[in-house]
């Protein structure tokens, strides 16, 4: 929606198709994307959606041989060459932040349309796109040779990006989990100064924390409130509380607006304080997400997490005492972790008395330091990206003294152990439908293999953008 807003502000005609929300098949997505004869069709892709994203690209090309096809997102940013070589129907990859890159591509390709795939057309295409920073494309004389333009500089002033083009999507269908209420997601910052080994945020967004001004963020919240009548907001920054002075300012100004909204955000345990929690709670904060990852200090150190077990305990205690609900995320199966340390993490999650917990299997996504390490040592079980879902082990765990099957069993055990404790069930009885939904998606469906069965008739894909 941010990309679409930039294009539209520049006078381009643009549409957004959220195929996942609409539960469209690959072919249905391609037909809808091509119905108005777009000049460019772009698809956003993460690692577990990249294969389906490329299937959409091929389906689009089968319908309209003249359209320019583009893929962007986290996965192609770190795997641009592989992405292009695995799909002959893909014309180029956008690397990194896409707002300015996509705008320049749209402008430089104005009037261009593939008329056959001969050398002349490929040469003209390459000459045009070679002037745009932040992309990868094919050499016109050798389609197996991938060319790269200079890297795109990060956008320093995020306030210059227009508010998302939410009117281009069926906004009323974005629902709050477990409730018949719409929710709006916003991004208020980019970049992360931390270098956790399992995360690519600092690589894709840079080590420098870049934030929108508080006033700019509040403009978007007021638009969500008055124009779209939303009362539930999710701030999807990696670390909303990284700049505590800014977080205090946000809380003060949001509270002064007297909007009947509640919102959720994410924090590190070492970027939160009792005073800040109190301020955020008074401004409508209901749930704070913490990336705990492990209950073992040894594993936290291996992850380069930069926090201590005691800091984690303190953060959850003061969060609870200040009336804010907490959700902890935990990783099982980190390379070198023992089965006993995994059990320690599961028990630690219960000890923290978090309101919600999310467990996942360590998934070494391209772009993360742990992926680079495992790849270099030949310890990746598979590079079938469909399996990189955080629910299925993709590492050769035998070298660490156990099996992938044991890690999967540990994940199932974690959800049962946390959510089916009598004390927890009694305390959260009114949220039982929500809890059961979490268990179904995270435990029952994967355990029975129903996720593959349910996905066999309709392939889930990422939203596509056509201009």
C-alpha positions in Angstrom: 0.0 0.0 0.0 2.9 2.3 0.6 4.3 1.5 -2.8 1.0 2.1 -4.5 0.6 5.4 -2.7 4.0 6.6 -4.1 3.0 5.6 -7.6 -0.4 7.2 -7.4 1.0 10.4 -6.0 3.2 10.6 -9.1 0.2 10.3 -11.3 0.4 6.6 -12.2 -2.6 4.4 -12.4 -2.2 1.6 -9.9 -4.2 -1.3 -8.4 -3.5 -3.7 -5.5 -4.7 -7.3 -5.5 -4.5 -9.1 -2.2 -4.8 -12.6 -3.5 -4.2 -14.3 -0.2 -7.1 -12.3 1.4 -9.4 -13.1 -1.4 -8.3 -16.8 -1.5 -7.5 -16.7 -5.2 -5.7 -19.5 -7.0 -2.7 -18.8 -9.1 -4.7 -18.7 -12.3 -7.4 -16.5 -10.7 -4.8 -14.1 -9.5 -3.1 -13.8 -12.9 -6.5 -13.2 -14.6 -7.5 -10.5 -12.2 -4.0 -8.9 -12.4 -4.2 -8.7 -16.2 -7.9 -7.7 -16.6 -7.0 -4.0 -17.3 -3.9 -4.6 -19.5 -1.3 -3.3 -17.0 2.2 -2.4 -18.3 3.9 -3.7 -15.1 2.8 -6.5 -12.7 4.8 -6.8 -9.5 4.6 -9.5 -6.8 5.8 -9.2 -3.3 7.5 -12.4 -2.0 8.8 -13.8 1.3 10.8 -17.0 1.4 7.9 -19.4 1.9 5.8 -17.6 -0.8 8.5 -17.2 -3.4 7.6 -20.3 -5.4 4.0 -19.3 -5.7 4.9 -15.7 -6.4 6.9 -17.0 -9.4 4.1 -19.2 -10.5 1.9 -16.0 -10.6 4.6 -14.3 -12.7 4.5 -17.2 -15.2 0.7 -17.3 -15.3 0.6 -13.5 -15.9 3.1 -13.9 -18.8 1.0 -16.7 -20.3 -1.9 -14.3 -20.5 -0.1 -11.2 -21.6 3.3 -11.7 -23.2 3.9 -7.9 -23.4 3.7 -7.1 -19.7 6.8 -6.4 -17.6 7.1 -8.7 -14.6 8.7 -7.6 -11.3 9.3 -9.4 -8.0 10.4 -7.7 -4.8 10.4 -8.4 -1.1 12.7 -9.9 1.5 13.5 -13.2 -0.3 14.4 -11.8 -3.7 16.4 -9.0 -2.1 18.8 -11.6 -0.7 18.4 -14.1 -3.5 18.1 -12.0 -6.6 20.2 -14.1 -9.0 18.5 -17.4 -8.0 15.1 -15.8 -8.2 15.7 -14.6 -11.8 17.3 -17.8 -13.0 14.5 -19.9 -11.6 11.8 -18.1 -13.6 12.4 -17.2 -17.2 9.2 -15.2 -17.2 10.5 -12.8 -14.6 12.1 -9.6 -16.0 13.7 -8.0 -12.9 14.0 -8.1 -9.2 13.7 -5.0 -6.9 16.4 -5.2 -4.2 15.7 -3.5 -0.8 13.2 -0.6 -0.2 10.9 -0.4 -3.2 9.2 2.9 -3.1 11.6 5.0 -5.1 12.9 2.1 -7.2 9.4 1.1 -8.4 8.5 4.7 -9.2 11.7 5.1 -11.3 11.1 1.8 -13.1 7.5 2.8 -13.9 8.7 6.1 -15.3 11.7 4.7 -17.3 9.6 1.9 -18.8 6.7 4.1 -19.8 5.7 3.1 -23.3 7.8 0.0 -23.3 6.1 -3.4 -24.0 7.6 -6.7 -24.9 7.1 -7.4 -28.5 8.7 -10.8 -28.8 11.8 -11.8 -26.8 14.4 -11.1 -29.4 17.7 -9.4 -28.8 16.5 -6.0 -29.9 13.7 -5.9 -27.3 16.0 -7.2 -24.6 18.6 -4.7 -25.4 16.1 -1.8 -25.2 14.8 -3.1 -21.9 18.3 -3.5 -20.4 19.3 0.0 -21.5 16.2 1.5 -19.8 16.4 -0.3 -16.5 20.2 -0.1 -16.1 19.6 3.6 -15.1 17.6 2.6 -12.1 19.4 1.8 -8.8 18.5 -1.2 -6.7 17.6 -3.8 -9.3 18.8 -7.0 -10.9 18.0 -8.0 -14.5 19.1 -10.2 -17.3 21.9 -9.4 -19.7 20.3 -8.9 -23.1 22.9 -11.1 -24.9 22.9 -13.9 -22.3 19.7 -14.5 -20.2 21.6 -16.6 -17.8 23.9 -13.7 -16.9 22.4 -11.4 -14.2 23.3 -7.8 -14.1 23.0 -5.5 -11.0 22.7 -1.8 -10.8 24.2 0.2 -7.9 22.5 -0.3 -4.5 19.5 1.9 -3.7 20.2 4.3 -0.8 17.8 4.0 2.2 15.0 6.5 2.4 16.1 8.8 5.3 13.0 11.0 5.6 10.2 8.5 6.0 7.7 11.3 6.3 8.0 11.9 2.6 6.3 8.6 1.9 2.6 9.3 1.4 0.1 7.5 3.6 -0.8 4.0 2.4 -3.4 3.6 -0.4 -5.8 1.7 1.7 -8.7 2.6 -0.5 -7.3 0.2 -3.1 -7.9 -2.9 -0.9 -11.1 -4.4 0.7 -10.1 -3.0 4.0 -13.1 -4.2 5.9 -11.9 -7.8 5.5 -8.7 -7.3 7.5 -10.0 -8.7 10.8 -8.6 -8.8 14.3 -7.8 -12.4 15.2 -10.7 -14.0 17.2 -13.0 -11.0 16.7 -15.3 -9.6 14.1 -13.5 -6.3 14.0 -11.3 -4.8 11.4 -7.7 -4.0 12.2 -5.2 -1.6 10.5 -1.4 -2.2 10.4 1.0 0.6 10.2 4.8 0.9 10.0 6.4 3.8 11.9 10.1 3.0 11.5 12.7 1.0 9.6 16.1 -0.3 10.4 17.5 -2.2 13.4 20.9 -1.6 15.2 21.0 -5.2 16.5 22.5 -8.1 14.7 20.6 -11.2 15.9 21.8 -14.2 13.9 18.3 -15.5 13.0 17.0 -12.1 11.7 17.6 -10.1 8.5 16.1 -6.8 9.7 19.4 -5.0 10.2 20.5 -6.2 6.7 17.4 -5.3 4.8 16.5 -2.1 6.7 20.0 -1.0 7.7 21.6 -0.8 11.1 20.5 2.8 11.5 17.1 3.3 13.1 14.9 5.5 10.9 11.6 6.7 12.2 8.7 8.7 11.0 7.8 11.8 13.1 5.2 11.3 15.7 2.9 13.8 14.1 3.2 12.0 10.8 2.3 8.7 12.4 -0.7 10.3 14.2 -2.0 11.5 10.8 -2.2 7.9 9.7 -3.9 6.8 12.9 -6.5 9.6 12.6 -7.1 8.5 9.0 -7.7 4.9 10.2 -10.0 6.2 12.9 -12.1 8.7 11.0 -12.0 7.6 7.4 -11.9 3.8 7.9 -13.6 3.8 11.3 -11.0 1.4 12.8 -10.6 1.0 16.5 -7.8 -1.7 16.5 -4.3 -0.9 15.3 -1.2 -3.0 15.0 2.2 -1.2 14.8 4.4 -3.7 13.0 7.8 -2.1 13.6 10.5 -4.5 14.6 11.1 -2.5 17.8 8.6 0.3 18.4 10.2 1.2 21.8 13.8 1.5 20.5 13.7 5.3 20.8 12.0 5.7 24.2 11.8 9.5 23.9 9.9 9.2 20.7 7.7 6.5 22.3 6.8 8.8 25.2 6.0 11.6 22.8 3.8 9.2 20.8 1.9 8.1 23.9 1.4 11.7 25.1 0.1 13.0 21.8 -2.1 10.0 21.0 -3.7 10.2 24.4 -4.4 13.9 23.9 -6.4 13.1 20.7 -8.9 11.2 22.8 -9.5 8.5 20.2 -11.2 5.3 21.2 -8.5 3.0 19.9 -6.5 0.2 21.2 -3.2 -1.0 19.7 -0.4 -3.5 19.9 3.3 -3.1 19.3 6.6 -4.9 19.6 9.5 -4.3 22.0 12.8 -5.7 23.1 13.0 -6.5 26.8 15.9 -4.0 27.2 14.1 -1.1 25.5 11.1 -0.9 27.9 10.6 0.6 31.4 7.8 0.8 33.9 7.3 4.5 33.2 7.1 3.9 29.4 4.7 1.0 29.9 2.5 3.2 32.0 2.5 5.9 29.4 1.8 3.5 26.5 -1.0 1.8 28.4 -2.7 5.1 29.2 -2.7 5.8 25.4 -4.4 2.5 24.5 -1.7 -0.1 24.3 -3.2 -3.5 25.0 -0.6 -6.1 24.0 3.2 -5.8 23.8 5.1 -8.5 21.8 8.6 -9.5 23.0 11.1 -11.6 21.1 12.3 -13.8 23.9 13.6 -16.6 21.8 15.2 -18.7 24.5 15.3 -19.4 28.2 18.9 -20.4 28.1 21.5 -17.7 28.4 24.0 -19.8 26.4 21.6 -19.9 23.5 20.8 -16.2 23.8 24.5 -15.5 23.5 24.8 -17.7 20.5 22.0 -15.8 18.9 23.8 -12.5 19.7 20.5 -11.4 21.2 22.2 -8.9 23.6 19.9 -9.5 26.5 19.9 -11.6 29.7 17.4 -14.0 31.1 17.0 -11.7 34.1 16.1 -8.7 31.8 13.4 -10.9 30.2 11.9 -11.8 33.6 11.9 -8.2 34.6 10.2 -7.0 31.4 7.4 -9.5 31.6 6.8 -8.8 35.3 6.5 -5.0 34.9 4.4 -5.4 31.8 1.9 -7.5 33.7 2.0 -5.2 36.7 1.2 -2.2 34.5 -1.9 -3.8 33.0 -0.5 -4.6 29.5 -0.9 -8.1 28.1 2.3 -9.8 26.9 3.1 -12.1 24.0 6.4 -13.9 23.9 7.9 -15.5 20.8 10.3 -18.5 21.3 12.6 -20.3 18.9 13.3 -24.0 19.3 16.1 -25.9 17.5 18.7 -23.3 17.3 22.0 -24.9 15.9 23.8 -26.4 18.9 20.9 -26.2 21.2 20.2 -29.3 23.3 16.9 -31.0 23.8 17.1 -30.1 27.5 17.6 -26.4 26.6 14.5 -26.5 24.4 12.5 -27.9 27.4 14.1 -25.1 29.5 12.7 -22.5 27.0 9.2 -24.0 27.1 9.2 -24.0 30.9 10.6 -20.5 30.9 7.7 -19.4 28.8 5.3 -20.6 31.4 7.4 -19.1 34.2 7.1 -15.7 32.6 3.3 -16.0 32.8 2.9 -14.4 29.4 -0.7 -14.0 28.2 0.2 -15.5 24.8 3.2 -17.4 23.4 4.3 -18.2 19.9 6.7 -21.1 19.4 8.5 -21.8 16.1 11.3 -23.9 14.8 14.5 -22.1 13.9 14.2 -21.3 10.3 17.4 -20.0 8.6 16.0 -17.5 6.1 18.3 -16.2 3.3 19.8 -12.9 4.5 20.3 -14.1 8.1 23.8 -14.8 9.5 22.6 -18.3 10.6 21.6 -19.1 7.0 25.0 -18.2 5.8 26.7 -20.3 8.5 24.5 -23.4 7.9 24.8 -23.1 4.2 28.6 -22.9 4.3 28.7 -26.0 6.5 26.3 -28.0 4.4 23.8 -28.3 7.3 20.7 -27.2 5.4 18.3 -30.2 5.1 16.5 -28.6 2.1 16.2 -25.4 0.2 12.7 -26.1 -0.8 11.4 -22.7 0.2 7.9 -23.9 0.6 9.1 -25.7 3.8 10.5 -22.6 5.4 7.4 -21.9 7.4 8.9 -21.9 11.0 6.8 -25.0 11.6 9.0 -27.5 9.8 12.6 -28.2 10.6 15.0 -27.6 7.6 18.3 -28.2 9.4 20.4 -31.4 9.5 20.1 -31.8 13.3 21.8 -35.1 13.5 25.2 -33.4 13.8 23.9 -31.9 17.1 22.8 -35.2 18.5 19.1 -35.4 17.7 16.7 -35.4 14.7 14.4 -33.0 12.8 11.5 -35.2 13.9 12.4 -34.7 17.6 12.5 -30.9 17.0 9.0 -31.1 15.4 7.7 -33.1 18.4 9.2 -30.5 20.7 7.3 -27.7 18.9 4.0 -29.6 19.3 4.8 -30.3 22.9 5.5 -26.6 23.5 2.0 -25.5 22.4 0.3 -28.2 24.4 2.4 -27.5 27.5 1.8 -23.8 27.4 -1.8 -23.5 26.4 -3.3 -26.5 28.1 -2.1 -25.9 31.6 -5.2 -25.9 33.9 -4.1 -22.6 35.5 -3.8 -21.0 32.1 -7.1 -22.3 30.7 -9.0 -21.1 33.8 -7.3 -17.7 33.7 -8.1 -17.2 30.0 -11.4 -19.0 29.8 -13.1 -16.1 28.0 -10.4 -16.3 25.3 -10.8 -20.0 24.8 -12.0 -19.7 21.1 -8.9 -17.7 20.3 -6.6 -20.1 22.1 -8.2 -23.1 20.3 -7.7 -21.3 17.0 -4.0 -20.8 17.8 -3.7 -24.5 18.7 -5.4 -25.5 15.5 -3.2 -23.4 13.2 0.1 -24.0 15.1 -0.3 -27.6 16.3 -3.3 -29.7 15.1 -3.3 -28.8 11.4 0.5 -29.1 10.9 0.6 -32.3 13.0 -2.1 -34.0 10.9 -0.6 -32.7 7.6 -3.8 -30.8 6.9 -1.9 -27.7 6.0 -0.7 -29.3 2.8 -4.2 -30.9 2.2 -6.0 -27.6 2.7 -3.5 -25.8 0.4 -3.7 -28.3 -2.4 -6.7 -26.7 -4.1 -5.9 -23.1 -3.4 -2.3 -22.0 -3.3 -1.6 -19.1 -1.0 0.4 -16.3 -2.5 1.5 -12.8 -1.6 -0.3 -9.7 -2.6 0.5 -8.6 -6.2 0.7 -5.0 -7.4 -0.1 -4.0 -10.9 0.4 -0.6 -12.4 
